[in-house]
Structure formats: C-alpha cells, structure tokens
C-alpha cells in the first residue's frame, strides 16, 4: 500500500538538460504529484530493475534522489514508444515470477508494479477528476512504454490495487494485450493464512480499496464487511477480481486471456509459448528454451532464494493442513457467494485449453 508522492515543486527546470537526461529509458517514471502536475523520475537501469522485487522505494536505491519534472516536459522528452502489454493479476499467483521470466534482452522489458500507477489510484480515492486521471494515466503509460532496446516490447505488471484501472489502460492502448493471472481461490486463501497477521491485514486493506473503486457488488451491506473474518474478506476481494477479469474477457475478447498460476507452474513451456503468441512476441525454439529455463523458475520471486515447484507445493500443503478447518469453511461460503452473484471461480478465455 503506497502513499502518494510528496508534494515537491518541479525542479531542474533546464528543459534542454532534463530532456537529454530523461529521454534515456533508464529514467523510470516513478511517482506522480497531482498538486504540481509533476513526475518524479529515478535512474534505474535494467540490472537494478531486475534485482528489485517491485519498483518501490524499498527496492530502488535511487528513489531518494528523483528528478522532478513537469508532466508535459517529461512526456515531451520521450523519443520512442515501444509496444506495451500487461499482466493483470490477483496477487500471490506467480505474477512476479512471470515478469522476471519474460525480461530478456532484445525480447522484452518488464516493469514490476511501478508505483506511479498506484499514485493515480490514490489520487482517484482522494477525489481526483476522472478525466484528468485518465489523461495522466495515458502519459504515465507513455513514459513507462520505453524498453531498453528498440524493438523490445514493454510488459507492465501493475500492482493488483491498480486493477480497477485495467479497462481504462486497455482502452488507452488499443494494441495492447493482457494476461489475467490468478491463483485458485483455495491456493489464494492458503497463501494469506500462511502469512499470518500481515497477510490478513493486507487483504482487508485491499478490500477497502476495492470498495472505494466500486469493484465489489456481491449483495453485501456496508455493515456486513465488518462482520467478515479475515479469510472471508480475502475471499470477497478475490471474487471481486474474478468478476473484473470476466468483464475484461467479455469486453476485450481478442486481447485478453486468463491463466491460472498452477497451470503456469505445471506447464511453463506451453504457457510461455501461448503468452508470446498473445503478445505477438517473436518466438523460436532457442528463445522458448531460454524462457522455460529462466532462473525465475528456480528462485523465490520475493527474496531471490532457491525455490522450486516442489518447495511451493510443500508450503501449500503445510499451510492447507495447518489452516484446513478455516479454509474449508470459508471456501464453501465463498463458493455460495460467488454463485449467488453469478461470478465464475475460473474466469473465461483461458490461455490454454
């Protein structure tokens, strides 16, 4: 959950000097300050972005020293806009793994949860004008769609708190395609339970943001949300995202495909091949081999430690055993809620199958 950018008057007003600097794709559009209509850009080369779990202050050593530029000045400095595609996700579903695997020199550049998009969500929640937000979102995508190598596609994996803006992003970029990545509800609930207090707090914060975005329409009254257990709140948020994914699949039938995390892990080669086809990325046997055997599939996406499919399965089984009673009860309840709201637990338009 990211706070909005500090209100700092635009500096470094030497337009020519700034334009020369920020035209380099290494300058990441990191934050947006709506009070001054300014963009905070930070130096973040490919190696830094690859090492960072997410593109947040915590993981970017240069975040404390941004160049703050008027938005129009920043967008005017953009010399090349590369093809852009998206990974929209439900959280805890291997989305960071997928973004890491696809980042390959000469093939694609990826952005893992750029905070500038979170800033626009925060602005929206504070009452920002939707028309202005859409205009700034368009510029944020322009600033973000700058791959390191000409011809690479830029694949953006927003934070899932940005999901309510997914329809707008797809409208703004009519050539963009999107993977809708999700974990099965039981797997998601197990992940949240295993994370203890912080996981349970996170799902309540997420649900609060989804309610602010108008994403939740499951027949509850405002008072009902206070009566939910933590895992019920997690399930409601998950169902709301499944509902959004279904709407995206129906609204953009030729441009979005859903993918279950367990399918990605069980059949990475087939999934990666299908993703490349969806994004229209140039693929051959050598490239597909490299993607399939990416180090991303052998490391924990969050901390970089050795972590293979068997480790993930063991953790899921341990969590499912420890919290079995709670998860089983919430799953039965959630299935009834989803059924009553007409929400399928598996979004349509599967990437495989």
Phi, psi and omega per residue, in radians:
X1 nan 1.985 -2.955
X2 -1.864 2.345 3.078
X3 -1.302 2.832 -3.134
X4 -1.322 2.815 -3.078
X5 -1.099 2.500 3.079
X6 -1.091 2.461 3.140
X7 -1.299 1.815 -3.134
X8 -2.220 2.149 -3.137
X9 -1.005 2.452 3.125
X10 -0.947 2.345 3.128
X11 -2.157 -2.998 -3.105
X12 0.917 0.965 -2.986
X13 -1.392 0.095 3.032
X14 -1.215 1.623 -2.990
X15 -0.977 -0.765 -3.089
X16 -1.122 -0.798 3.141
X17 -1.110 -0.775 3.127
X18 -1.111 -0.762 -3.114
X19 -1.035 -0.707 3.135
X20 -1.135 -0.697 -3.113
X21 -1.254 -0.943 -2.976
X22 -1.399 -0.122 3.022
X23 -1.166 -0.385 3.110
X24 -1.236 2.214 -3.139
X25 -1.030 -0.246 3.088
X26 -1.143 -0.328 3.106
X27 -1.472 1.932 -3.074
X28 -1.550 2.240 3.005
X29 -1.245 1.835 -2.901
X30 -1.776 -0.766 -3.097
X31 -2.393 2.806 3.044
X32 -2.255 2.304 3.114
X33 -1.927 1.774 -3.081
X34 -1.190 -0.438 -3.122
X35 -1.116 -0.651 -3.138
X36 -1.918 0.092 -3.097
X37 0.871 0.886 -3.038
X38 -2.172 2.606 3.098
X39 -1.906 2.358 3.024
X40 -1.686 2.062 3.092
X41 -1.910 2.460 3.123
X42 -2.227 2.581 3.096
X43 -1.288 2.087 -3.130
X44 -2.611 1.717 -3.116
X45 -1.351 -3.122 -3.057
X46 -1.073 -0.706 -3.118
X47 -1.113 -0.754 3.138
X48 -1.133 -0.759 3.140
X49 -1.150 -0.637 3.134
X50 -1.174 -0.634 3.139
X51 -1.283 -0.612 -3.080
X52 -1.141 2.308 3.032
X53 -1.102 -0.894 3.033
X54 -2.314 2.812 -3.129
X55 -1.523 1.071 -3.120
X56 -1.989 2.906 -3.139
X57 -0.930 -0.691 -3.089
X58 -1.022 -0.565 -3.017
X59 -1.897 0.000 3.141
X60 -2.006 1.874 -3.108
X61 -1.041 -0.426 -3.088
X62 -1.601 0.026 -3.018
X63 -1.088 -0.476 -3.100
X64 -1.357 -0.114 -3.094
X65 -2.229 1.122 -3.118
X66 -1.385 2.764 2.866
X67 -1.665 2.126 -3.078
X68 -1.788 2.080 -2.982
X69 -2.302 2.490 3.027
X70 -0.964 2.443 -3.053
X71 -0.965 -0.785 -3.109
X72 -1.114 -0.649 3.099
X73 -1.130 -0.711 -3.133
X74 -1.123 -0.831 -3.110
X75 -1.193 -0.562 3.122
X76 -1.151 -0.413 -3.123
X77 -1.415 -0.186 -3.111
X78 -1.219 2.153 -3.078
X79 -1.749 -0.344 -3.088
X80 -2.679 2.242 3.084
X81 -1.923 2.082 -3.103
X82 -1.583 2.880 3.085
X83 -1.018 2.461 -3.110
X84 -2.166 2.429 3.063
X85 -2.386 2.969 -2.998
X86 -2.270 2.642 2.862
X87 -2.059 1.800 3.018
X88 -1.639 2.463 -2.974
X89 -2.578 2.884 -3.090
X90 -1.724 0.048 -3.125
X91 1.427 2.552 -3.138
X92 0.937 0.827 -3.057
X93 -2.432 0.442 3.098
X94 1.286 0.364 -3.132
X95 -1.193 -0.657 3.113
X96 -1.186 -0.691 3.054
X97 -0.980 -0.829 -3.109
X98 -1.107 -0.758 3.133
X99 -1.086 -0.716 3.112
X100 -1.117 -0.745 -3.090
X101 -1.121 -0.611 -3.072
X102 -1.420 -0.260 -3.123
X103 -1.375 1.845 -3.053
X104 -2.541 2.271 -3.071
X105 -0.992 2.263 3.137
X106 1.431 -0.037 -3.087
X107 -2.061 -1.039 3.127
X108 -2.770 2.602 2.965
X109 -1.913 2.557 -3.131
X110 -2.215 2.623 3.033
X111 -2.073 2.126 -3.109
X112 -1.732 1.733 3.033
X113 1.032 1.025 3.097
X114 -1.078 2.315 -3.000
X115 -1.245 -0.408 -3.123
X116 -1.015 -0.569 3.106
X117 -1.250 -0.659 3.050
X118 -1.078 -0.644 3.126
X119 -1.057 -0.642 3.140
X120 -1.218 -0.607 3.052
X121 -1.122 -0.774 3.106
X122 -1.065 -0.734 3.102
X123 -1.064 -0.744 3.108
X124 -1.054 -0.764 -3.127
X125 -1.181 -0.430 3.107
X126 -1.526 0.124 3.054
X127 1.708 0.337 3.129
X128 -1.086 2.623 3.132
X129 -1.159 2.118 -3.103
X130 -0.978 -0.664 -3.134
X131 -1.132 -0.708 3.118
X132 -1.196 -0.685 3.132
X133 -1.093 -0.737 3.122
X134 -1.092 -0.674 3.137
X135 -1.152 -0.772 3.123
X136 -1.194 -0.652 3.089
X137 -1.031 -0.733 3.111
X138 -1.042 -0.757 3.130
X139 -1.213 -0.639 3.100
X140 -1.085 -0.678 3.094
X141 -1.184 -0.663 3.086
X142 -1.078 -0.796 3.133
X143 -1.170 -0.501 -3.113
X144 -1.474 -0.393 -3.047
X145 -1.529 0.922 3.140
X146 -2.195 1.677 -3.134
X147 -1.275 2.838 -3.125
X148 -1.285 -0.493 -3.114
X149 -2.145 2.258 3.106
X150 -0.935 2.336 -3.138
X151 1.709 -0.361 3.033
X152 -1.182 2.529 2.960
X153 -1.437 2.624 3.027
X154 -1.799 2.111 -3.137
X155 -1.914 2.059 -3.080
X156 -1.818 2.186 3.025
X157 -1.895 1.637 3.113
X158 -1.210 2.797 2.936
X159 -1.064 2.640 -3.117
X160 -1.239 -0.199 3.027
X161 -1.236 -0.188 3.134
X162 -1.611 -0.060 -2.996
X163 -0.972 -0.554 -3.131
X164 -1.096 -0.378 3.110
X165 -1.559 -0.027 -3.099
X166 -1.002 -0.793 3.117
X167 -1.032 -0.682 3.129
X168 -1.168 -0.727 3.135
X169 -1.099 -0.709 3.119
X170 -1.209 -0.578 3.054
X171 -1.184 -0.697 -3.122
X172 -1.215 -0.465 -3.129
X173 -2.143 1.429 -3.027
X174 -1.132 -0.257 3.098
X175 -1.662 -0.058 -3.089
X176 -1.368 2.579 3.036
X177 -2.051 2.800 -3.090
X178 -2.464 2.406 2.929
X179 -1.668 2.295 3.091
X180 -1.806 1.684 -3.008
X181 -1.703 2.311 -3.092
X182 -2.582 2.667 2.988
X183 -1.661 2.511 3.028
X184 -0.941 2.628 -3.039
X185 -0.986 -0.765 3.140
X186 -1.073 -0.739 3.134
X187 -1.117 -0.736 3.130
X188 -1.089 -0.831 3.141
X189 -1.074 -0.678 3.107
X190 -1.111 -0.735 3.115
X191 -1.056 -0.768 -3.129
X192 -1.153 -0.771 3.140
X193 -1.055 -0.724 -3.119
X194 -1.125 -0.466 -3.074
X195 -1.454 -0.010 3.024
X196 1.182 -2.558 -3.029
X197 -1.029 -0.722 -3.061
X198 -1.204 -0.650 3.072
X199 -1.135 -0.698 -3.128
X200 -1.228 -0.634 3.068
X201 -1.157 -0.715 -3.111
X202 -1.053 -0.754 -3.095
X203 -1.188 -0.534 3.084
X204 -1.236 -0.677 3.063
X205 -1.128 -0.717 3.110
X206 -1.089 -0.787 3.141
X207 -1.071 -0.675 3.100
X208 -1.062 -0.713 3.117
X209 -1.215 -0.682 3.110
X210 -1.118 -0.671 3.079
X211 -1.114 -0.722 3.107
X212 -1.106 -0.547 3.137
X213 -1.453 -0.086 -3.099
X214 1.245 0.464 -3.078
X215 -1.495 -0.277 -2.980
X216 -1.839 2.001 3.131
X217 -2.400 1.311 -3.022
X218 -2.106 0.250 3.067
X219 1.536 0.184 3.126
X220 -1.551 2.659 2.954
X221 -1.580 2.825 3.117
X222 -0.963 -0.636 -3.128
X223 -1.183 -0.490 -3.097
X224 -1.059 -0.603 -3.067
X225 -1.117 -0.532 3.137
X226 -1.245 -0.312 -3.102
X227 -1.627 -0.072 -3.097
X228 -1.362 2.521 2.955
X229 -1.263 2.963 3.138
X230 -1.027 -0.794 -3.108
X231 -1.270 -0.484 2.999
X232 -1.145 -0.732 3.078
X233 -1.065 -0.701 3.087
X234 -1.061 -0.758 -3.121
X235 -1.150 -0.700 3.120
X236 -1.075 -0.791 3.112
X237 -1.088 -0.690 3.118
X238 -1.126 -0.772 3.141
X239 -1.094 -0.697 3.117
X240 -1.062 -0.675 3.119
X241 -1.247 -0.651 3.078
X242 -1.088 -0.659 3.103
X243 -1.126 -0.754 3.102
X244 -1.102 -0.761 -3.137
X245 -1.073 -0.700 3.098
X246 -1.094 -0.714 3.128
X247 -1.120 -0.689 3.108
X248 -1.138 -0.707 3.136
X249 -1.099 -0.657 3.125
X250 -1.334 -0.605 -3.092
X251 -1.358 -0.571 -3.099
X252 -2.205 1.128 -2.969
X253 -1.092 -0.457 -3.109
X254 -1.682 0.005 -2.971
X255 -2.149 -0.225 -3.122
X256 -2.231 2.586 3.082
X257 -2.460 2.482 3.136
X258 -1.633 2.624 -3.126
X259 -2.559 2.244 3.116
X260 -1.490 2.432 -3.117
X261 -0.977 -0.684 -3.097
X262 -1.170 -0.523 3.068
X263 -1.220 -0.732 3.115
X264 -1.039 -0.769 -3.100
X265 -1.250 -0.672 -3.082
X266 -1.348 -0.574 -3.088
X267 -2.355 1.126 -3.039
X268 -1.077 -0.660 -3.086
X269 -1.131 -0.831 -3.137
X270 -1.116 -0.712 -3.131
X271 -1.152 -0.775 -3.139
X272 -1.128 -0.694 3.104
X273 -1.078 -0.777 -3.137
X274 -1.156 -0.637 3.102
X275 -1.139 -0.756 3.110
X276 -1.081 -0.690 3.086
X277 -1.119 -0.749 3.131
X278 -1.060 -0.791 -3.126
X279 -1.401 -0.069 -3.082
X280 1.024 0.735 3.094
X281 -1.558 2.492 -3.141
X282 -1.183 2.149 -3.056
X283 -2.277 2.409 3.014
X284 -2.435 3.103 -3.047
X285 -1.061 -0.733 -3.105
X286 -1.123 -0.765 3.138
X287 -1.161 -0.724 3.129
X288 -1.121 -0.690 3.073
X289 -1.029 -0.776 -3.112
X290 -1.136 -0.703 3.131
X291 -1.155 -0.775 -3.103
X292 -1.094 -0.631 -3.083
X293 -1.744 0.355 3.083
X294 -0.997 2.521 3.090
X295 -1.030 -0.374 -3.139
X296 -1.015 -0.546 -3.127
X297 -1.386 -0.120 -3.126
X298 -2.010 0.111 -3.098
X299 -2.246 2.626 2.991
X300 -1.190 2.152 -3.051
X301 -1.128 -0.385 -3.071
X302 -1.568 -0.657 -3.060
X303 -2.176 -0.029 3.052
X304 1.401 0.020 3.129
X305 -1.299 2.782 3.108
X306 -1.035 2.291 -3.008
X307 -2.824 1.918 -3.083
X308 -1.943 3.054 -3.077
X309 -0.983 -0.648 -3.135
X310 -1.136 -0.623 3.101
X311 -1.157 -0.720 3.126
X312 -1.105 -0.762 3.127
X313 -1.097 -0.729 -3.134
X314 -1.116 -0.743 3.123
X315 -1.110 -0.724 3.112
X316 -1.074 -0.763 -3.128
X317 -1.139 -0.715 3.123
X318 -1.100 -0.786 3.136
X319 -1.145 -0.727 -3.133
X320 -1.106 -0.606 3.119
X321 -1.264 -0.784 -3.080
X322 -1.133 -0.663 -3.056
X323 -1.973 0.418 -3.001
X324 -0.970 -0.834 -3.064
X325 -1.064 -0.827 -3.127
X326 -1.139 -0.792 -3.105
X327 -1.122 -0.767 -3.140
X328 -1.044 -0.765 -3.122
X329 -1.172 -0.761 -3.126
X330 -1.173 -0.638 -3.138
X331 -1.110 -0.755 3.094
X332 -1.068 -0.795 3.115
X333 -1.071 -0.793 -3.095
X334 -1.146 -0.679 3.109
X335 -1.084 -0.659 3.099
X336 -1.186 -0.702 3.109
X337 -1.092 -0.825 -3.127
X338 -1.112 -0.735 3.128
X339 -1.083 -0.761 3.134
X340 -1.131 -0.516 -3.138
X341 -1.606 -0.045 -3.137
X342 1.274 0.526 -3.132
X343 -1.843 2.152 3.104
X344 -1.344 2.449 -3.141
X345 -1.320 -0.233 2.997
X346 -2.113 1.966 -3.131
X347 -1.017 2.696 3.128
X348 -1.269 3.138 3.099
X349 1.032 0.969 3.137
X350 -1.145 2.492 3.137
X351 -1.144 -0.654 3.117
X352 -2.113 2.546 3.078
X353 1.718 nan nan
